[in-house]
Amino acid sequence: MNEPKRRGRKPKQAETTEQYNADSVNPEPVQYQPNIAQEYANRVWAGQSDTVSRAERIRRVQAALTGQGLSFEGVKL
């Protein structure tokens, strides 16, 4: 009877845990790898200056993909 009233939003603990468990299951992660590598390479390529030589831009894209644990194989620039 003397409990303080709760104000604001309800805690999202149970809801967040269920969503995390449902989203963490990825049935075929290997098939998505080439698309991820290509999209990431395109973003890195587009984020560089046009004044940098093509060879240097390719080296930077390779370094970025390696840093993310992605393969450069099959990536087209």
Buried (B, 14 or more C-beta within 10 A) or exposed (E): EEEEEEEEEEEEEEEEEEEEEEEEEEEEEEEEBBEEBBEBBBEBBEEEEEEEEEEEBBEBBBEBBEEEEBEBEEBEE
